[in-house]
């Protein structure tokens, strides 16, 4: 049975209670201190025994032993304080390092889902709404039209019907026809594939979605397929529109069985389903660009997905002239500049390389303090791109300069007097790259095929340098400067015999791999090559 007792608390009883509490705290503190001291002494028992032994062996007087022990105790306590501070500092450093590691890991994961900030990455942005889902933003391209595209007239004509469909889709659907869902632009780098896609969207005045093939896949499985779904979902909501996927081979490459990457096919499978799957995507035109069409998956380039394949080749002489005029109009140039002459000497240049040529000429004119670009700067930039920069700091003695001058003169004389040889543009002994000099030949137009006499004329021009050295300096003083000429002449002769069917002895049979032919045939090929080189 609980019996309640009532008492009165006076000031004296309260003071007594506080005093007892203080005494208990002091007793607890002293016991804790003695406990710690005992722990320390247990840890340092060997040190204490060593201390007693040290005092006995050193014959320390008894009057000084207390002072010695006091100094030792003070030093030991200070060492304990320093050790505690060191441990606390180490603990804080470890916590800070762990926090920084977690922060960097989070930022690395978060930034992997953010888009780049390049000029073209602004065309479409993957807005991260969750870790695996993203939306995209289109842009309106009103300042880019087909007038900005030069040198690829056939490709522009192929894409005109796509523009008509985007402007007036009812015109095609009323007859029951269907426009191609996808257009694949194929061509070497720098020919204007991306510019053509921008021009299509600009001409039709529709939203333009841009994405690079490498932007889809990330370090996590499923991100690429999710971004494909988001891209097409946004495009269908804003139809009619254009989706342009640059470097398509990085996302649409051929599928292979790989145990190392079992989920690598999810992105391309999602792309195949979006382009021609169960759900239609009316009003969405997909344009892809690649430099390697042979690397694409066969299911991607079949009819129903990429129906049209438009080749964007390097421009011919007329196209190069138009491109040069377009870029020359953006700078100050002398009226005497003839773009056609530069176009004739830049066979094989793409549009991007021609733009670089004009830009290099403008920089050269600015360095020289000129007010406008002349033919001199354009020729300088062309030679710089083809053969490298000038090496004016190279010290060449007069003897080697004389030999080089006669050598290049031999090339020029043979080119001038040989029938079917290309006209001479320039001869110089200015050192560029690895060459001490060169003779520049300028074709009148692009050569799509060459005759036997034209090939023999090229071989004669190659031999002109060595002939000049023998006539002027004698056969005992010929130099090694004709080695590259011999390489070019031998290459032409081998092609004439093994590929072009221009050998009377071997006939029109081709020998692509000369290492797999019989010894007799190999000997006959070498004999025919020697005959052509004589």
C-alpha positions as CSV (number, residue, x, y, z in Angstrom):
1,X,0.0,0.0,0.0
2,X,1.4,3.3,-1.0
3,X,1.2,5.9,1.8
4,X,1.7,9.5,0.8
5,X,3.9,11.6,3.1
6,X,3.8,15.3,3.2
7,X,6.9,17.3,4.1
8,X,8.0,20.9,4.1
9,X,11.2,22.1,2.3
10,X,12.9,24.8,4.2
11,X,15.9,27.0,3.0
12,X,18.2,25.0,5.3
13,X,17.1,21.6,3.8
14,X,17.5,23.1,0.3
15,X,21.0,24.3,1.1
16,X,21.9,20.9,2.5
17,X,20.6,19.2,-0.6
18,X,22.6,21.4,-2.9
19,X,25.7,20.8,-0.8
20,X,25.3,17.0,-1.0
21,X,24.7,17.3,-4.7
22,X,28.0,19.3,-5.1
23,X,29.8,16.8,-3.0
24,X,28.5,14.0,-5.2
25,X,29.6,15.8,-8.3
26,X,33.1,16.4,-6.9
27,X,33.4,12.8,-5.8
28,X,32.3,11.6,-9.3
29,X,34.8,14.0,-10.9
30,X,37.6,12.7,-8.7
31,X,36.7,9.1,-9.3
32,X,36.6,9.7,-13.1
33,X,39.9,11.5,-12.9
34,X,41.4,8.7,-11.0
35,X,39.9,6.2,-13.5
36,X,41.5,8.1,-16.4
37,X,44.8,8.4,-14.5
38,X,44.7,4.7,-13.9
39,X,44.0,4.1,-17.6
40,X,46.9,6.3,-18.6
41,X,49.2,4.7,-16.0
42,X,48.2,1.2,-17.3
43,X,49.0,2.4,-20.8
44,X,52.2,4.0,-19.7
45,X,53.3,1.4,-17.1
46,X,56.4,0.5,-19.1
47,X,57.3,4.2,-19.3
48,X,56.9,4.7,-15.5
49,X,59.1,1.7,-14.9
50,X,61.6,3.0,-17.4
51,X,61.5,6.4,-15.5
52,X,62.3,4.8,-12.1
53,X,65.1,2.8,-13.7
54,X,66.4,5.9,-15.4
55,X,66.5,7.9,-12.2
56,X,68.4,5.0,-10.5
57,X,70.9,4.6,-13.3
58,X,71.5,8.3,-13.6
59,X,72.0,8.7,-9.9
60,X,69.6,11.6,-9.6
61,X,69.7,13.1,-6.1
62,X,66.6,12.6,-4.0
63,X,66.2,16.4,-3.7
64,X,65.8,16.6,-7.5
65,X,63.7,13.5,-8.1
66,X,60.4,15.3,-7.3
67,X,61.2,18.1,-9.7
68,X,62.1,15.5,-12.3
69,X,58.9,13.6,-11.9
70,X,56.9,16.8,-12.0
71,X,58.5,17.9,-15.2
72,X,57.9,14.5,-16.7
73,X,54.2,14.6,-15.7
74,X,53.7,18.1,-17.2
75,X,55.3,17.0,-20.4
76,X,53.2,13.9,-20.6
77,X,50.0,15.8,-20.0
78,X,50.9,18.4,-22.7
79,X,51.7,15.5,-25.1
80,X,48.2,14.1,-24.4
81,X,46.6,17.5,-25.2
82,X,48.6,17.8,-28.4
83,X,47.6,14.2,-29.4
84,X,44.0,15.0,-28.7
85,X,44.2,18.1,-30.9
86,X,45.8,16.1,-33.7
87,X,43.1,13.4,-33.6
88,X,40.4,16.1,-33.7
89,X,42.0,17.8,-36.7
90,X,42.4,14.4,-38.5
91,X,38.7,13.6,-37.7
92,X,37.6,17.0,-39.2
93,X,39.7,16.5,-42.3
94,X,38.2,13.0,-42.9
95,X,34.7,14.4,-42.5
96,X,35.5,17.2,-44.9
97,X,37.0,14.8,-47.5
98,X,34.0,12.6,-47.3
99,X,31.6,15.5,-47.8
100,X,33.6,16.7,-50.8
101,X,33.6,13.2,-52.3
102,X,29.8,12.9,-51.9
103,X,29.3,16.4,-53.4
104,X,31.5,15.7,-56.4
105,X,29.8,12.4,-57.0
106,X,26.4,14.0,-56.9
107,X,27.5,16.8,-59.3
108,X,29.0,14.3,-61.7
109,X,25.8,12.4,-61.9
110,X,23.6,15.5,-62.1
111,X,25.8,17.1,-64.8
112,X,25.7,14.0,-67.0
113,X,22.0,14.8,-67.7
114,X,22.6,18.4,-68.5
115,X,23.2,19.6,-72.2
116,X,26.3,21.2,-73.5
117,X,26.5,24.9,-74.0
118,X,27.8,25.1,-77.6
119,X,26.3,27.2,-80.3
120,X,24.5,24.2,-81.8
121,X,23.6,22.7,-78.4
122,X,21.2,25.6,-78.0
123,X,19.1,24.1,-80.8
124,X,17.7,21.4,-78.5
125,X,18.2,21.1,-74.7
126,X,17.4,18.1,-72.7
127,X,15.6,19.6,-69.7
128,X,16.1,17.2,-66.8
129,X,12.8,16.6,-65.0
130,X,14.0,13.4,-63.3
131,X,17.1,11.3,-63.4
132,X,16.0,9.3,-66.4
133,X,13.5,11.6,-68.1
134,X,14.2,14.7,-70.1
135,X,12.3,17.1,-72.3
136,X,13.6,19.1,-75.3
137,X,13.3,22.6,-76.6
138,X,13.1,23.5,-80.3
139,X,14.2,26.7,-82.0
140,X,12.8,28.7,-84.9
141,X,15.3,29.1,-87.7
142,X,14.1,32.1,-89.8
143,X,17.5,33.5,-90.8
144,X,18.8,30.4,-92.6
145,X,17.5,29.5,-96.1
146,X,18.6,27.7,-99.2
147,X,20.3,31.0,-100.3
148,X,22.9,30.3,-97.6
149,X,23.8,26.9,-99.1
150,X,26.2,27.0,-102.1
151,X,27.7,24.4,-104.3
152,X,25.2,21.6,-103.7
153,X,22.4,22.4,-106.1
154,X,21.3,18.8,-106.6
155,X,20.9,18.2,-102.8
156,X,18.9,21.4,-102.5
157,X,16.5,20.3,-105.2
158,X,16.0,16.9,-103.5
159,X,15.0,18.7,-100.3
160,X,12.6,21.2,-101.9
161,X,9.8,18.6,-101.8
162,X,10.4,18.2,-98.1
163,X,9.9,22.0,-97.7
164,X,6.7,21.9,-99.7
165,X,5.4,19.1,-97.5
166,X,6.1,21.1,-94.3
167,X,4.5,24.2,-95.7
168,X,1.4,22.5,-97.2
169,X,1.0,18.9,-96.1
170,X,-2.6,18.8,-97.3
171,X,-1.3,19.1,-100.9
172,X,0.3,15.7,-100.6
173,X,-2.1,13.8,-98.4
174,X,-5.2,14.7,-100.6
175,X,-3.8,12.5,-103.4
176,X,-3.0,9.7,-101.0
177,X,0.7,10.1,-101.3
178,X,3.2,9.9,-98.4
179,X,6.3,11.9,-98.1
180,X,9.5,10.2,-96.9
181,X,9.6,10.0,-93.2
182,X,13.4,10.3,-93.1
183,X,16.1,11.8,-95.2
184,X,19.7,10.6,-94.8
185,X,22.4,13.1,-95.8
186,X,25.6,11.4,-96.7
187,X,28.9,13.0,-97.6
188,X,32.4,13.8,-96.4
189,X,33.0,16.3,-93.6
190,X,32.5,20.0,-94.3
191,X,30.2,19.7,-97.3
192,X,27.2,21.4,-95.7
193,X,25.0,18.6,-94.4
194,X,24.1,20.4,-91.2
195,X,23.5,23.7,-93.0
196,X,21.1,21.9,-95.4
197,X,19.0,20.6,-92.5
198,X,18.9,24.1,-91.0
199,X,17.9,25.6,-94.3
200,X,15.0,23.1,-94.6
201,X,13.6,24.2,-91.3
202,X,14.2,27.9,-92.1
203,X,12.5,27.7,-95.5
204,X,9.5,25.9,-94.0
205,X,9.4,28.1,-90.9
206,X,8.8,25.2,-88.5
207,X,10.4,24.2,-85.2
208,X,13.8,22.6,-85.5
209,X,15.0,20.0,-83.1
210,X,18.7,19.3,-83.1
211,X,20.6,16.5,-81.4
212,X,23.9,14.8,-81.8
213,X,24.1,11.1,-81.9
214,X,26.5,11.0,-78.9
215,X,24.1,13.0,-76.7
216,X,21.7,10.2,-76.1
217,X,23.7,7.5,-74.3
218,X,25.1,8.2,-70.9
219,X,26.7,6.1,-68.1
220,X,23.3,4.8,-67.0
221,X,21.2,2.1,-68.8
222,X,18.0,3.4,-70.3
223,X,18.9,7.1,-70.6
224,X,19.4,6.9,-74.4
225,X,16.0,5.3,-75.0
226,X,14.3,7.8,-72.6
227,X,15.8,10.7,-74.4
228,X,14.7,9.3,-77.8
229,X,11.1,9.0,-76.4
230,X,11.2,12.6,-75.0
231,X,12.5,14.0,-78.3
232,X,9.8,12.4,-80.4
233,X,7.1,13.2,-77.9
234,X,7.9,16.9,-78.0
235,X,8.2,16.8,-81.8
236,X,4.8,15.2,-82.2
237,X,3.3,17.8,-80.0
238,X,4.7,20.6,-82.2
239,X,4.2,19.0,-85.6
240,X,4.9,19.8,-88.4
241,X,8.6,20.1,-87.4
242,X,12.1,18.8,-88.3
243,X,14.3,16.5,-86.2
244,X,17.9,16.6,-87.2
245,X,20.3,14.0,-85.7
246,X,23.9,14.8,-86.5
247,X,26.5,12.0,-86.5
248,X,23.8,9.4,-86.8
249,X,26.3,6.5,-86.9
250,X,27.1,7.0,-83.2
251,X,23.6,6.1,-82.2
252,X,22.4,4.1,-85.3
253,X,25.4,1.8,-85.8
254,X,24.9,-1.8,-86.6
255,X,23.7,-3.9,-83.7
256,X,26.0,-6.7,-82.5
257,X,25.8,-9.4,-79.8
258,X,28.2,-8.3,-77.0
259,X,28.2,-9.8,-73.5
260,X,30.1,-6.8,-72.4
261,X,27.3,-4.4,-73.4
262,X,24.0,-6.3,-73.3
263,X,21.9,-3.1,-73.1
264,X,23.7,-1.2,-75.9
265,X,20.9,-1.8,-78.4
266,X,18.1,-0.1,-76.4
267,X,18.7,3.3,-77.9
268,X,18.7,2.3,-81.5
269,X,15.7,0.0,-80.9
270,X,13.8,2.9,-79.5
271,X,14.8,5.0,-82.5
272,X,13.6,2.3,-84.9
273,X,10.2,2.1,-83.1
274,X,9.7,5.9,-83.0
275,X,10.5,6.3,-86.7
276,X,8.3,3.4,-88.0
277,X,6.6,1.6,-85.2
278,X,3.1,1.0,-83.9
279,X,2.4,4.7,-83.2
280,X,2.5,7.0,-86.2
281,X,4.5,10.3,-86.2
282,X,2.6,12.4,-88.7
283,X,4.1,15.7,-89.6
284,X,7.6,14.9,-88.2
285,X,10.4,14.8,-90.7
286,X,13.7,13.2,-89.5
287,X,16.9,14.3,-91.2
288,X,20.0,12.4,-90.3
289,X,23.6,13.1,-91.3
290,X,26.6,10.8,-91.3
291,X,30.0,10.5,-92.9
292,X,29.9,6.6,-92.7
293,X,26.7,5.3,-94.2
294,X,28.2,1.8,-94.3
295,X,28.2,1.8,-90.5
296,X,24.5,2.2,-90.1
297,X,22.1,-0.6,-89.2
298,X,20.2,-2.1,-92.1
299,X,16.9,-1.7,-90.3
300,X,17.5,2.0,-89.9
301,X,18.0,2.8,-93.6
302,X,15.2,0.6,-95.0
303,X,12.2,2.2,-96.7
304,X,9.7,3.5,-94.1
305,X,12.4,5.0,-91.9
306,X,15.1,6.7,-94.0
307,X,13.5,6.5,-97.4
308,X,15.7,9.0,-99.2
309,X,19.5,9.1,-99.2
310,X,20.8,12.4,-100.5
311,X,24.5,12.6,-101.3
312,X,26.2,15.8,-100.5
313,X,29.6,15.7,-102.4
314,X,32.4,18.1,-102.4
315,X,31.7,21.0,-104.8
316,X,33.0,21.1,-108.3
317,X,34.8,24.2,-109.8
318,X,31.5,26.0,-110.3
319,X,30.4,25.2,-106.7
320,X,33.7,26.3,-105.3
321,X,33.5,29.6,-107.2
322,X,30.0,30.2,-105.7
323,X,31.2,29.4,-102.2
324,X,34.3,31.6,-102.5
325,X,32.1,34.5,-103.8
326,X,29.8,34.0,-100.8
327,X,32.6,34.2,-98.2
328,X,34.5,37.0,-100.1
329,X,31.4,39.2,-99.8
330,X,31.7,39.0,-96.0
331,X,35.2,40.6,-96.1
332,X,36.9,43.5,-97.8
333,X,38.6,42.3,-101.0
334,X,40.2,43.9,-104.0
335,X,38.0,44.0,-107.1
336,X,40.8,42.4,-109.1
337,X,40.4,39.1,-107.1
338,X,39.2,36.3,-109.4
339,X,37.4,33.6,-107.4
340,X,37.5,31.3,-110.4
341,X,41.3,31.1,-110.4
342,X,41.3,30.2,-106.7
343,X,38.5,27.6,-107.4
344,X,40.5,25.9,-110.1
345,X,43.5,25.5,-107.8
346,X,41.5,24.1,-104.9
347,X,40.4,20.7,-106.3
348,X,39.0,18.5,-103.6
349,X,38.3,21.4,-101.1
350,X,35.1,21.3,-99.2
351,X,32.9,24.3,-98.3
352,X,34.4,24.4,-94.8
353,X,38.0,24.4,-96.2
354,X,37.1,27.2,-98.6
355,X,35.7,29.2,-95.7
356,X,39.0,28.6,-93.8
357,X,41.0,29.7,-96.9
358,X,39.2,33.1,-97.1
359,X,39.5,33.6,-93.4
360,X,43.3,32.8,-93.5
361,X,43.7,35.3,-96.3
362,X,41.9,38.0,-94.3
363,X,44.1,37.3,-91.3
364,X,47.2,37.6,-93.5
365,X,46.1,40.9,-94.9
366,X,45.4,42.2,-91.4
367,X,48.9,41.1,-90.2
368,X,50.5,42.8,-93.2
369,X,48.6,46.0,-92.5
370,X,46.6,46.0,-95.7
371,X,43.1,47.5,-96.1
372,X,41.7,44.7,-98.3
373,X,42.4,41.1,-99.3
374,X,44.2,40.6,-102.7
375,X,45.1,37.6,-104.8
376,X,48.5,37.4,-103.1
377,X,46.9,36.7,-99.7
378,X,44.5,34.1,-101.2
379,X,47.4,32.3,-102.9
380,X,49.3,32.5,-99.7
381,X,46.5,30.9,-97.7
382,X,46.0,28.2,-100.3
383,X,49.7,27.2,-100.3
384,X,49.6,27.3,-96.5
385,X,46.7,24.8,-96.4
386,X,48.1,22.5,-99.1
387,X,51.8,22.5,-98.1
388,X,52.1,24.1,-94.7
389,X,53.4,27.4,-93.5
390,X,56.5,29.1,-94.9
391,X,59.8,28.3,-93.2
392,X,61.7,31.6,-93.6
393,X,63.9,30.9,-90.6
394,X,65.5,27.8,-92.3
395,X,69.1,28.6,-93.4
396,X,69.9,27.1,-96.8
397,X,73.3,27.8,-98.4
398,X,73.5,29.1,-102.0
399,X,74.6,25.8,-103.5
400,X,71.4,24.0,-102.3
401,X,69.3,27.0,-103.4
402,X,70.8,26.8,-106.8
403,X,70.2,23.0,-107.1
404,X,66.5,23.6,-105.9
405,X,66.0,26.3,-108.5
406,X,67.3,24.2,-111.4
407,X,65.2,21.2,-110.1
408,X,62.0,23.2,-110.0
409,X,62.8,24.8,-113.3
410,X,63.0,21.3,-114.9
411,X,59.5,20.6,-113.7
412,X,58.2,23.9,-115.1
413,X,59.9,23.5,-118.5
414,X,58.6,20.0,-119.0
415,X,55.1,21.1,-118.0
416,X,55.2,24.0,-120.4
417,X,56.3,22.0,-123.4
418,X,54.6,18.7,-122.8
419,X,51.3,18.1,-124.6
420,X,48.3,17.4,-122.3
421,X,50.1,18.6,-119.2
422,X,48.3,21.0,-116.9
423,X,49.0,24.8,-117.2
424,X,51.6,26.2,-114.8
425,X,50.3,28.4,-112.0
426,X,53.4,29.2,-110.0
427,X,57.0,28.0,-109.4
428,X,58.9,28.9,-106.2
429,X,61.8,27.7,-104.1
430,X,60.2,29.0,-100.8
431,X,60.6,26.2,-98.2
432,X,57.2,24.9,-97.0
433,X,56.8,21.9,-94.7
434,X,59.2,19.2,-95.9
435,X,59.7,20.6,-99.5
436,X,62.4,23.0,-100.6
437,X,60.3,24.2,-103.5
438,X,57.4,23.3,-105.7
439,X,55.7,24.0,-109.0
440,X,52.0,24.6,-108.8
441,X,49.9,23.4,-111.8
442,X,46.4,24.8,-112.4
443,X,43.9,22.6,-114.2
444,X,41.4,24.4,-116.5
445,X,38.5,22.5,-115.0
446,X,37.8,19.5,-112.8
447,X,39.1,16.2,-114.3
448,X,36.5,13.5,-113.9
449,X,38.6,11.1,-115.9
450,X,42.1,11.1,-117.4
451,X,43.5,9.9,-120.7
452,X,46.6,7.8,-121.2
453,X,48.4,10.8,-122.6
454,X,47.5,12.9,-119.6
455,X,48.9,10.3,-117.2
456,X,52.1,10.0,-119.2
457,X,52.4,13.8,-119.2
458,X,52.1,13.8,-115.4
459,X,54.9,11.2,-115.2
460,X,57.1,13.3,-117.5
461,X,56.6,16.4,-115.3
462,X,57.6,14.3,-112.3
463,X,60.9,13.3,-114.0
464,X,61.7,16.8,-115.1
465,X,63.5,17.7,-111.9
466,X,66.0,14.8,-112.0
467,X,66.7,15.4,-115.7
468,X,67.5,19.1,-115.0
469,X,70.0,18.0,-112.3
470,X,71.8,15.6,-114.6
471,X,72.1,18.1,-117.4
472,X,73.4,21.0,-115.2
473,X,75.5,19.2,-112.6
474,X,76.2,15.8,-114.1
475,X,75.1,12.3,-113.1
476,X,77.6,12.2,-110.3
477,X,76.0,15.2,-108.6
478,X,72.4,14.4,-108.6
479,X,70.5,14.8,-105.3
480,X,67.9,13.0,-103.3
481,X,65.4,15.8,-103.9
482,X,63.6,13.7,-106.6
483,X,62.5,10.9,-104.3
484,X,59.0,12.2,-103.9
485,X,58.8,12.7,-107.7
486,X,59.7,9.1,-108.3
487,X,57.1,8.0,-105.8
488,X,54.4,9.8,-107.6
489,X,55.5,8.6,-111.0
490,X,55.7,5.0,-109.8
491,X,52.3,5.2,-108.3
492,X,50.8,6.4,-111.6
493,X,52.6,3.7,-113.6
494,X,51.3,1.0,-111.2
495,X,47.8,2.2,-111.5
496,X,48.0,2.2,-115.3
497,X,49.2,-1.4,-115.3
498,X,47.1,-2.9,-112.5
499,X,43.9,-0.9,-112.4
500,X,43.4,1.1,-115.6
501,X,44.1,-1.7,-118.1
502,X,46.7,0.5,-120.0
503,X,49.3,-2.3,-120.5
504,X,49.5,-4.0,-123.9
505,X,51.2,-7.1,-122.4
506,X,48.8,-7.6,-119.4
507,X,45.7,-6.4,-121.1
508,X,42.6,-5.1,-119.3
509,X,42.8,-7.5,-116.4
510,X,43.0,-5.7,-113.0
511,X,45.3,-6.7,-110.1
512,X,44.0,-5.1,-106.9
513,X,46.2,-7.1,-104.6
514,X,49.5,-7.8,-106.3
515,X,50.7,-9.9,-103.4
516,X,48.3,-12.7,-104.3
517,X,49.3,-13.1,-108.0
518,X,51.8,-15.7,-109.3
519,X,55.5,-14.9,-109.5
520,X,55.4,-14.8,-113.3
521,X,52.5,-12.2,-113.2
522,X,54.3,-10.2,-110.5
523,X,57.4,-10.1,-112.7
524,X,55.4,-9.0,-115.7
525,X,53.8,-6.2,-113.7
526,X,57.2,-4.9,-112.6
527,X,58.5,-5.1,-116.1
528,X,55.6,-3.1,-117.5
529,X,56.0,-0.5,-114.8
530,X,59.7,-0.1,-115.6
531,X,58.8,0.3,-119.3
532,X,56.4,3.2,-118.5
533,X,58.9,4.9,-116.3
534,X,61.7,4.9,-118.9
